[in-house]
Amino acid sequence: MIATAPYGSAALDVAGLLAECKQRMPAYMVPHGIHPMAGPLPRNPNGKIDRKLLSTEWHEKQAH
């Protein structure tokens, strides 16, 4: 899972966010990991989050 820190926030508490996910979500929905990134999530021309681009970027980072 990729998460962005709220504007004006100093840091994202990844461990706390993951713990909250485990508490509120069924086990099959809990992400295996959370990778913070700066700035807003990329959007496609329709204004929706560009999941394909995020997936491609994540796989490229994992390959290196």
mmCIF file of the N, C-alpha and C atoms, coordinates in Angstrom:
data_MODEL
# 
_entry.id   MODEL 
# 
loop_
_atom_site.group_PDB 
_atom_site.id 
_atom_site.type_symbol 
_atom_site.label_atom_id 
_atom_site.label_alt_id 
_atom_site.label_comp_id 
_atom_site.label_asym_id 
_atom_site.label_entity_id 
_atom_site.label_seq_id 
_atom_site.pdbx_PDB_ins_code 
_atom_site.Cartn_x 
_atom_site.Cartn_y 
_atom_site.Cartn_z 
_atom_site.occupancy 
_atom_site.B_iso_or_equiv 
_atom_site.pdbx_formal_charge 
_atom_site.auth_seq_id 
_atom_site.auth_comp_id 
_atom_site.auth_asym_id 
_atom_site.auth_atom_id 
_atom_site.pdbx_PDB_model_num 
ATOM 1   N N  . MET A 1 1  ? 0.849   -1.165  0.000   1.00 0.00 ? 1  MET A N  1 
ATOM 2   C CA . MET A 1 1  ? 0.000   0.000   0.000   1.00 0.00 ? 1  MET A CA 1 
ATOM 3   C C  . MET A 1 1  ? 0.895   1.228   0.000   1.00 0.00 ? 1  MET A C  1 
ATOM 4   N N  . ILE A 1 2  ? 0.491   2.232   -0.748  1.00 0.00 ? 2  ILE A N  1 
ATOM 5   C CA . ILE A 1 2  ? 1.222   3.494   -0.774  1.00 0.00 ? 2  ILE A CA 1 
ATOM 6   C C  . ILE A 1 2  ? 0.373   4.533   -0.080  1.00 0.00 ? 2  ILE A C  1 
ATOM 7   N N  . ALA A 1 3  ? 0.978   5.285   0.830   1.00 0.00 ? 3  ALA A N  1 
ATOM 8   C CA . ALA A 1 3  ? 0.254   6.300   1.578   1.00 0.00 ? 3  ALA A CA 1 
ATOM 9   C C  . ALA A 1 3  ? 1.008   7.611   1.528   1.00 0.00 ? 3  ALA A C  1 
ATOM 10  N N  . THR A 1 4  ? 0.276   8.696   1.526   1.00 0.00 ? 4  THR A N  1 
ATOM 11  C CA . THR A 1 4  ? 0.899   10.010  1.578   1.00 0.00 ? 4  THR A CA 1 
ATOM 12  C C  . THR A 1 4  ? 0.568   10.646  2.918   1.00 0.00 ? 4  THR A C  1 
ATOM 13  N N  . ALA A 1 5  ? 1.504   11.403  3.439   1.00 0.00 ? 5  ALA A N  1 
ATOM 14  C CA . ALA A 1 5  ? 1.287   12.095  4.709   1.00 0.00 ? 5  ALA A CA 1 
ATOM 15  C C  . ALA A 1 5  ? 0.356   13.277  4.472   1.00 0.00 ? 5  ALA A C  1 
ATOM 16  N N  . PRO A 1 6  ? -0.535  13.553  5.416   1.00 0.00 ? 6  PRO A N  1 
ATOM 17  C CA . PRO A 1 6  ? -1.417  14.711  5.276   1.00 0.00 ? 6  PRO A CA 1 
ATOM 18  C C  . PRO A 1 6  ? -0.606  15.992  5.186   1.00 0.00 ? 6  PRO A C  1 
ATOM 19  N N  . TYR A 1 7  ? -1.157  16.969  4.474   1.00 0.00 ? 7  TYR A N  1 
ATOM 20  C CA . TYR A 1 7  ? -0.456  18.243  4.334   1.00 0.00 ? 7  TYR A CA 1 
ATOM 21  C C  . TYR A 1 7  ? -0.210  18.852  5.707   1.00 0.00 ? 7  TYR A C  1 
ATOM 22  N N  . GLY A 1 8  ? 0.994   19.383  5.920   1.00 0.00 ? 8  GLY A N  1 
ATOM 23  C CA . GLY A 1 8  ? 1.350   20.002  7.182   1.00 0.00 ? 8  GLY A CA 1 
ATOM 24  C C  . GLY A 1 8  ? 1.803   19.005  8.232   1.00 0.00 ? 8  GLY A C  1 
ATOM 25  N N  . SER A 1 9  ? 1.790   17.730  7.893   1.00 0.00 ? 9  SER A N  1 
ATOM 26  C CA . SER A 1 9  ? 2.206   16.698  8.841   1.00 0.00 ? 9  SER A CA 1 
ATOM 27  C C  . SER A 1 9  ? 3.709   16.481  8.726   1.00 0.00 ? 9  SER A C  1 
ATOM 28  N N  . ALA A 1 10 ? 4.367   16.285  9.836   1.00 0.00 ? 10 ALA A N  1 
ATOM 29  C CA . ALA A 1 10 ? 5.817   16.086  9.831   1.00 0.00 ? 10 ALA A CA 1 
ATOM 30  C C  . ALA A 1 10 ? 6.181   14.688  9.323   1.00 0.00 ? 10 ALA A C  1 
ATOM 31  N N  . ALA A 1 11 ? 5.444   13.684  9.744   1.00 0.00 ? 11 ALA A N  1 
ATOM 32  C CA . ALA A 1 11 ? 5.777   12.319  9.342   1.00 0.00 ? 11 ALA A CA 1 
ATOM 33  C C  . ALA A 1 11 ? 4.539   11.435  9.441   1.00 0.00 ? 11 ALA A C  1 
ATOM 34  N N  . LEU A 1 12 ? 4.583   10.345  8.719   1.00 0.00 ? 12 LEU A N  1 
ATOM 35  C CA . LEU A 1 12 ? 3.507   9.379   8.730   1.00 0.00 ? 12 LEU A CA 1 
ATOM 36  C C  . LEU A 1 12 ? 3.929   8.226   9.633   1.00 0.00 ? 12 LEU A C  1 
ATOM 37  N N  . ASP A 1 13 ? 3.100   7.871   10.584  1.00 0.00 ? 13 ASP A N  1 
ATOM 38  C CA . ASP A 1 13 ? 3.384   6.773   11.493  1.00 0.00 ? 13 ASP A CA 1 
ATOM 39  C C  . ASP A 1 13 ? 2.972   5.471   10.813  1.00 0.00 ? 13 ASP A C  1 
ATOM 40  N N  . VAL A 1 14 ? 3.909   4.876   10.079  1.00 0.00 ? 14 VAL A N  1 
ATOM 41  C CA . VAL A 1 14 ? 3.621   3.678   9.292   1.00 0.00 ? 14 VAL A CA 1 
ATOM 42  C C  . VAL A 1 14 ? 3.195   2.520   10.189  1.00 0.00 ? 14 VAL A C  1 
ATOM 43  N N  . ALA A 1 15 ? 3.886   2.311   11.281  1.00 0.00 ? 15 ALA A N  1 
ATOM 44  C CA . ALA A 1 15 ? 3.552   1.210   12.186  1.00 0.00 ? 15 ALA A CA 1 
ATOM 45  C C  . ALA A 1 15 ? 2.154   1.411   12.780  1.00 0.00 ? 15 ALA A C  1 
ATOM 46  N N  . GLY A 1 16 ? 1.836   2.647   13.138  1.00 0.00 ? 16 GLY A N  1 
ATOM 47  C CA . GLY A 1 16 ? 0.513   2.946   13.695  1.00 0.00 ? 16 GLY A CA 1 
ATOM 48  C C  . GLY A 1 16 ? -0.588  2.758   12.668  1.00 0.00 ? 16 GLY A C  1 
ATOM 49  N N  . LEU A 1 17 ? -0.322  3.169   11.431  1.00 0.00 ? 17 LEU A N  1 
ATOM 50  C CA . LEU A 1 17 ? -1.299  3.012   10.362  1.00 0.00 ? 17 LEU A CA 1 
ATOM 51  C C  . LEU A 1 17 ? -1.545  1.537   10.063  1.00 0.00 ? 17 LEU A C  1 
ATOM 52  N N  . LEU A 1 18 ? -0.482  0.761   10.019  1.00 0.00 ? 18 LEU A N  1 
ATOM 53  C CA . LEU A 1 18 ? -0.618  -0.673  9.773   1.00 0.00 ? 18 LEU A CA 1 
ATOM 54  C C  . LEU A 1 18 ? -1.370  -1.351  10.920  1.00 0.00 ? 18 LEU A C  1 
ATOM 55  N N  . ALA A 1 19 ? -1.086  -0.948  12.145  1.00 0.00 ? 19 ALA A N  1 
ATOM 56  C CA . ALA A 1 19 ? -1.799  -1.506  13.304  1.00 0.00 ? 19 ALA A CA 1 
ATOM 57  C C  . ALA A 1 19 ? -3.285  -1.159  13.238  1.00 0.00 ? 19 ALA A C  1 
ATOM 58  N N  . GLU A 1 20 ? -3.599  0.049   12.819  1.00 0.00 ? 20 GLU A N  1 
ATOM 59  C CA . GLU A 1 20 ? -4.996  0.474   12.690  1.00 0.00 ? 20 GLU A CA 1 
ATOM 60  C C  . GLU A 1 20 ? -5.699  -0.334  11.597  1.00 0.00 ? 20 GLU A C  1 
ATOM 61  N N  . CYS A 1 21 ? -5.006  -0.584  10.503  1.00 0.00 ? 21 CYS A N  1 
ATOM 62  C CA . CYS A 1 21 ? -5.567  -1.415  9.432   1.00 0.00 ? 21 CYS A CA 1 
ATOM 63  C C  . CYS A 1 21 ? -5.887  -2.813  9.959   1.00 0.00 ? 21 CYS A C  1 
ATOM 64  N N  . LYS A 1 22 ? -4.953  -3.390  10.720  1.00 0.00 ? 22 LYS A N  1 
ATOM 65  C CA . LYS A 1 22 ? -5.152  -4.733  11.270  1.00 0.00 ? 22 LYS A CA 1 
ATOM 66  C C  . LYS A 1 22 ? -6.325  -4.776  12.227  1.00 0.00 ? 22 LYS A C  1 
ATOM 67  N N  . GLN A 1 23 ? -6.549  -3.683  12.946  1.00 0.00 ? 23 GLN A N  1 
ATOM 68  C CA . GLN A 1 23 ? -7.638  -3.632  13.918  1.00 0.00 ? 23 GLN A CA 1 
ATOM 69  C C  . GLN A 1 23 ? -8.999  -3.470  13.229  1.00 0.00 ? 23 GLN A C  1 
ATOM 70  N N  . ARG A 1 24 ? -9.047  -2.715  12.142  1.00 0.00 ? 24 ARG A N  1 
ATOM 71  C CA . ARG A 1 24 ? -10.324 -2.365  11.517  1.00 0.00 ? 24 ARG A CA 1 
ATOM 72  C C  . ARG A 1 24 ? -10.701 -3.185  10.288  1.00 0.00 ? 24 ARG A C  1 
ATOM 73  N N  . MET A 1 25 ? -9.746  -3.886  9.707   1.00 0.00 ? 25 MET A N  1 
ATOM 74  C CA . MET A 1 25 ? -10.004 -4.601  8.451   1.00 0.00 ? 25 MET A CA 1 
ATOM 75  C C  . MET A 1 25 ? -9.925  -6.108  8.653   1.00 0.00 ? 25 MET A C  1 
ATOM 76  N N  . PRO A 1 26 ? -10.640 -6.851  7.804   1.00 0.00 ? 26 PRO A N  1 
ATOM 77  C CA . PRO A 1 26 ? -10.454 -8.308  7.823   1.00 0.00 ? 26 PRO A CA 1 
ATOM 78  C C  . PRO A 1 26 ? -9.021  -8.637  7.383   1.00 0.00 ? 26 PRO A C  1 
ATOM 79  N N  . ALA A 1 27 ? -8.497  -9.749  7.822   1.00 0.00 ? 27 ALA A N  1 
ATOM 80  C CA . ALA A 1 27 ? -7.103  -10.106 7.574   1.00 0.00 ? 27 ALA A CA 1 
ATOM 81  C C  . ALA A 1 27 ? -6.742  -10.098 6.088   1.00 0.00 ? 27 ALA A C  1 
ATOM 82  N N  . TYR A 1 28 ? -7.662  -10.514 5.220   1.00 0.00 ? 28 TYR A N  1 
ATOM 83  C CA . TYR A 1 28 ? -7.332  -10.569 3.791   1.00 0.00 ? 28 TYR A CA 1 
ATOM 84  C C  . TYR A 1 28 ? -7.211  -9.183  3.158   1.00 0.00 ? 28 TYR A C  1 
ATOM 85  N N  . MET A 1 29 ? -7.711  -8.147  3.820   1.00 0.00 ? 29 MET A N  1 
ATOM 86  C CA . MET A 1 29 ? -7.640  -6.790  3.280   1.00 0.00 ? 29 MET A CA 1 
ATOM 87  C C  . MET A 1 29 ? -6.452  -5.984  3.807   1.00 0.00 ? 29 MET A C  1 
ATOM 88  N N  . VAL A 1 30 ? -5.791  -6.464  4.842   1.00 0.00 ? 30 VAL A N  1 
ATOM 89  C CA . VAL A 1 30 ? -4.679  -5.736  5.450   1.00 0.00 ? 30 VAL A CA 1 
ATOM 90  C C  . VAL A 1 30 ? -3.479  -5.781  4.507   1.00 0.00 ? 30 VAL A C  1 
ATOM 91  N N  . PRO A 1 31 ? -2.899  -4.624  4.180   1.00 0.00 ? 31 PRO A N  1 
ATOM 92  C CA . PRO A 1 31 ? -1.743  -4.624  3.281   1.00 0.00 ? 31 PRO A CA 1 
ATOM 93  C C  . PRO A 1 31 ? -0.536  -5.282  3.933   1.00 0.00 ? 31 PRO A C  1 
ATOM 94  N N  . HIS A 1 32 ? 0.325   -5.850  3.104   1.00 0.00 ? 32 HIS A N  1 
ATOM 95  C CA . HIS A 1 32 ? 1.555   -6.488  3.607   1.00 0.00 ? 32 HIS A CA 1 
ATOM 96  C C  . HIS A 1 32 ? 2.565   -5.441  4.052   1.00 0.00 ? 32 HIS A C  1 
ATOM 97  N N  . GLY A 1 33 ? 2.476   -4.271  3.494   1.00 0.00 ? 33 GLY A N  1 
ATOM 98  C CA . GLY A 1 33 ? 3.392   -3.200  3.847   1.00 0.00 ? 33 GLY A CA 1 
ATOM 99  C C  . GLY A 1 33 ? 2.839   -1.869  3.377   1.00 0.00 ? 33 GLY A C  1 
ATOM 100 N N  . ILE A 1 34 ? 3.369   -0.807  3.946   1.00 0.00 ? 34 ILE A N  1 
ATOM 101 C CA . ILE A 1 34 ? 2.964   0.539   3.575   1.00 0.00 ? 34 ILE A CA 1 
ATOM 102 C C  . ILE A 1 34 ? 4.226   1.306   3.207   1.00 0.00 ? 34 ILE A C  1 
ATOM 103 N N  . HIS A 1 35 ? 4.204   1.933   2.046   1.00 0.00 ? 35 HIS A N  1 
ATOM 104 C CA . HIS A 1 35 ? 5.357   2.667   1.552   1.00 0.00 ? 35 HIS A CA 1 
ATOM 105 C C  . HIS A 1 35 ? 4.984   4.143   1.414   1.00 0.00 ? 35 HIS A C  1 
ATOM 106 N N  . PRO A 1 36 ? 5.427   4.975   2.351   1.00 0.00 ? 36 PRO A N  1 
ATOM 107 C CA . PRO A 1 36 ? 5.086   6.404   2.272   1.00 0.00 ? 36 PRO A CA 1 
ATOM 108 C C  . PRO A 1 36 ? 5.748   7.088   1.082   1.00 0.00 ? 36 PRO A C  1 
ATOM 109 N N  . MET A 1 37 ? 5.075   8.068   0.535   1.00 0.00 ? 37 MET A N  1 
ATOM 110 C CA . MET A 1 37 ? 5.639   8.876   -0.533  1.00 0.00 ? 37 MET A CA 1 
ATOM 111 C C  . MET A 1 37 ? 5.194   10.317  -0.330  1.00 0.00 ? 37 MET A C  1 
ATOM 112 N N  . ALA A 1 38 ? 6.018   11.243  -0.777  1.00 0.00 ? 38 ALA A N  1 
ATOM 113 C CA . ALA A 1 38 ? 5.715   12.659  -0.603  1.00 0.00 ? 38 ALA A CA 1 
ATOM 114 C C  . ALA A 1 38 ? 4.746   13.127  -1.677  1.00 0.00 ? 38 ALA A C  1 
ATOM 115 N N  . GLY A 1 39 ? 3.907   14.049  -1.327  1.00 0.00 ? 39 GLY A N  1 
ATOM 116 C CA . GLY A 1 39 ? 3.012   14.671  -2.291  1.00 0.00 ? 39 GLY A CA 1 
ATOM 117 C C  . GLY A 1 39 ? 1.745   13.885  -2.525  1.00 0.00 ? 39 GLY A C  1 
ATOM 118 N N  . PRO A 1 40 ? 0.879   14.420  -3.360  1.00 0.00 ? 40 PRO A N  1 
ATOM 119 C CA . PRO A 1 40 ? -0.388  13.747  -3.656  1.00 0.00 ? 40 PRO A CA 1 
ATOM 120 C C  . PRO A 1 40 ? -0.189  12.534  -4.556  1.00 0.00 ? 40 PRO A C  1 
ATOM 121 N N  . LEU A 1 41 ? -1.130  11.628  -4.526  1.00 0.00 ? 41 LEU A N  1 
ATOM 122 C CA . LEU A 1 41 ? -1.080  10.459  -5.393  1.00 0.00 ? 41 LEU A CA 1 
ATOM 123 C C  . LEU A 1 41 ? -1.353  10.887  -6.837  1.00 0.00 ? 41 LEU A C  1 
ATOM 124 N N  . PRO A 1 42 ? -0.715  10.219  -7.805  1.00 0.00 ? 42 PRO A N  1 
ATOM 125 C CA . PRO A 1 42 ? -0.922  10.598  -9.208  1.00 0.00 ? 42 PRO A CA 1 
ATOM 126 C C  . PRO A 1 42 ? -2.358  10.306  -9.634  1.00 0.00 ? 42 PRO A C  1 
ATOM 127 N N  . ARG A 1 43 ? -2.861  11.136  -10.512 1.00 0.00 ? 43 ARG A N  1 
ATOM 128 C CA . ARG A 1 43 ? -4.242  10.987  -11.006 1.00 0.00 ? 43 ARG A CA 1 
ATOM 129 C C  . ARG A 1 43 ? -4.228  10.773  -12.511 1.00 0.00 ? 43 ARG A C  1 
ATOM 130 N N  . ASN A 1 44 ? -5.234  10.050  -13.006 1.00 0.00 ? 44 ASN A N  1 
ATOM 131 C CA . ASN A 1 44 ? -5.378  9.870   -14.441 1.00 0.00 ? 44 ASN A CA 1 
ATOM 132 C C  . ASN A 1 44 ? -6.208  11.033  -15.002 1.00 0.00 ? 44 ASN A C  1 
ATOM 133 N N  . PRO A 1 45 ? -6.406  11.100  -16.314 1.00 0.00 ? 45 PRO A N  1 
ATOM 134 C CA . PRO A 1 45 ? -7.160  12.218  -16.888 1.00 0.00 ? 45 PRO A CA 1 
ATOM 135 C C  . PRO A 1 45 ? -8.591  12.363  -16.350 1.00 0.00 ? 45 PRO A C  1 
ATOM 136 N N  . ASN A 1 46 ? -9.154  11.285  -15.812 1.00 0.00 ? 46 ASN A N  1 
ATOM 137 C CA . ASN A 1 46 ? -10.504 11.342  -15.258 1.00 0.00 ? 46 ASN A CA 1 
ATOM 138 C C  . ASN A 1 46 ? -10.522 11.817  -13.810 1.00 0.00 ? 46 ASN A C  1 
ATOM 139 N N  . GLY A 1 47 ? -9.348  12.053  -13.227 1.00 0.00 ? 47 GLY A N  1 
ATOM 140 C CA . GLY A 1 47 ? -9.262  12.523  -11.850 1.00 0.00 ? 47 GLY A CA 1 
ATOM 141 C C  . GLY A 1 47 ? -9.197  11.418  -10.814 1.00 0.00 ? 47 GLY A C  1 
ATOM 142 N N  . LYS A 1 48 ? -9.191  10.170  -11.273 1.00 0.00 ? 48 LYS A N  1 
ATOM 143 C CA . LYS A 1 48 ? -9.109  9.042   -10.340 1.00 0.00 ? 48 LYS A CA 1 
ATOM 144 C C  . LYS A 1 48 ? -7.642  8.736   -10.059 1.00 0.00 ? 48 LYS A C  1 
ATOM 145 N N  . ILE A 1 49 ? -7.364  8.087   -8.923  1.00 0.00 ? 49 ILE A N  1 
ATOM 146 C CA . ILE A 1 49 ? -5.998  7.694   -8.591  1.00 0.00 ? 49 ILE A CA 1 
ATOM 147 C C  . ILE A 1 49 ? -5.502  6.721   -9.655  1.00 0.00 ? 49 ILE A C  1 
ATOM 148 N N  . ASP A 1 50 ? -4.335  6.985   -10.194 1.00 0.00 ? 50 ASP A N  1 
ATOM 149 C CA . ASP A 1 50 ? -3.756  6.180   -11.264 1.00 0.00 ? 50 ASP A CA 1 
ATOM 150 C C  . ASP A 1 50 ? -3.076  4.953   -10.661 1.00 0.00 ? 50 ASP A C  1 
ATOM 151 N N  . ARG A 1 51 ? -3.855  3.903   -10.443 1.00 0.00 ? 51 ARG A N  1 
ATOM 152 C CA . ARG A 1 51 ? -3.344  2.688   -9.810  1.00 0.00 ? 51 ARG A CA 1 
ATOM 153 C C  . ARG A 1 51 ? -2.311  1.984   -10.671 1.00 0.00 ? 51 ARG A C  1 
ATOM 154 N N  . LYS A 1 52 ? -2.502  2.021   -11.984 1.00 0.00 ? 52 LYS A N  1 
ATOM 155 C CA . LYS A 1 52 ? -1.557  1.348   -12.878 1.00 0.00 ? 52 LYS A CA 1 
ATOM 156 C C  . LYS A 1 52 ? -0.179  1.999   -12.775 1.00 0.00 ? 52 LYS A C  1 
ATOM 157 N N  . LEU A 1 53 ? -0.127  3.324   -12.764 1.00 0.00 ? 53 LEU A N  1 
ATOM 158 C CA . LEU A 1 53 ? 1.150   4.023   -12.632 1.00 0.00 ? 53 LEU A CA 1 
ATOM 159 C C  . LEU A 1 53 ? 1.790   3.715   -11.278 1.00 0.00 ? 53 LEU A C  1 
ATOM 160 N N  . LEU A 1 54 ? 0.995   3.723   -10.221 1.00 0.00 ? 54 LEU A N  1 
ATOM 161 C CA . LEU A 1 54 ? 1.527   3.394   -8.890  1.00 0.00 ? 54 LEU A CA 1 
ATOM 162 C C  . LEU A 1 54 ? 2.099   1.978   -8.874  1.00 0.00 ? 54 LEU A C  1 
ATOM 163 N N  . SER A 1 55 ? 1.390   1.045   -9.478  1.00 0.00 ? 55 SER A N  1 
ATOM 164 C CA . SER A 1 55 ? 1.851   -0.343  -9.522  1.00 0.00 ? 55 SER A CA 1 
ATOM 165 C C  . SER A 1 55 ? 3.156   -0.461  -10.298 1.00 0.00 ? 55 SER A C  1 
ATOM 166 N N  . THR A 1 56 ? 3.219   0.213   -11.436 1.00 0.00 ? 56 THR A N  1 
ATOM 167 C CA . THR A 1 56 ? 4.426   0.182   -12.264 1.00 0.00 ? 56 THR A CA 1 
ATOM 168 C C  . THR A 1 56 ? 5.616   0.757   -11.510 1.00 0.00 ? 56 THR A C  1 
ATOM 169 N N  . GLU A 1 57 ? 5.413   1.900   -10.860 1.00 0.00 ? 57 GLU A N  1 
ATOM 170 C CA . GLU A 1 57 ? 6.500   2.527   -10.085 1.00 0.00 ? 57 GLU A CA 1 
ATOM 171 C C  . GLU A 1 57 ? 6.953   1.624   -8.955  1.00 0.00 ? 57 GLU A C  1 
ATOM 172 N N  . TRP A 1 58 ? 6.006   0.978   -8.267  1.00 0.00 ? 58 TRP A N  1 
ATOM 173 C CA . TRP A 1 58 ? 6.346   0.103   -7.147  1.00 0.00 ? 58 TRP A CA 1 
ATOM 174 C C  . TRP A 1 58 ? 7.161   -1.087  -7.631  1.00 0.00 ? 58 TRP A C  1 
ATOM 175 N N  . HIS A 1 59 ? 6.740   -1.702  -8.740  1.00 0.00 ? 59 HIS A N  1 
ATOM 176 C CA . HIS A 1 59 ? 7.481   -2.853  -9.272  1.00 0.00 ? 59 HIS A CA 1 
ATOM 177 C C  . HIS A 1 59 ? 8.885   -2.447  -9.722  1.00 0.00 ? 59 HIS A C  1 
ATOM 178 N N  . GLU A 1 60 ? 9.018   -1.268  -10.287 1.00 0.00 ? 60 GLU A N  1 
ATOM 179 C CA . GLU A 1 60 ? 10.349  -0.780  -10.693 1.00 0.00 ? 60 GLU A CA 1 
ATOM 180 C C  . GLU A 1 60 ? 11.256  -0.593  -9.483  1.00 0.00 ? 60 GLU A C  1 
ATOM 181 N N  . LYS A 1 61 ? 10.715  -0.067  -8.397  1.00 0.00 ? 61 LYS A N  1 
ATOM 182 C CA . LYS A 1 61 ? 11.516  0.133   -7.185  1.00 0.00 ? 61 LYS A CA 1 
ATOM 183 C C  . LYS A 1 61 ? 11.918  -1.197  -6.573  1.00 0.00 ? 61 LYS A C  1 
ATOM 184 N N  . GLN A 1 62 ? 11.045  -2.203  -6.644  1.00 0.00 ? 62 GLN A N  1 
ATOM 185 C CA . GLN A 1 62 ? 11.339  -3.524  -6.080  1.00 0.00 ? 62 GLN A CA 1 
ATOM 186 C C  . GLN A 1 62 ? 12.405  -4.243  -6.890  1.00 0.00 ? 62 GLN A C  1 
ATOM 187 N N  . ALA A 1 63 ? 12.480  -3.947  -8.187  1.00 0.00 ? 63 ALA A N  1 
ATOM 188 C CA . ALA A 1 63 ? 13.456  -4.610  -9.057  1.00 0.00 ? 63 ALA A CA 1 
ATOM 189 C C  . ALA A 1 63 ? 14.877  -4.125  -8.784  1.00 0.00 ? 63 ALA A C  1 
ATOM 190 N N  . HIS A 1 64 ? 15.023  -2.914  -8.251  1.00 0.00 ? 64 HIS A N  1 
ATOM 191 C CA . HIS A 1 64 ? 16.371  -2.358  -8.023  1.00 0.00 ? 64 HIS A CA 1 
ATOM 192 C C  . HIS A 1 64 ? 16.885  -2.718  -6.693  1.00 0.00 ? 64 HIS A C  1 
# 
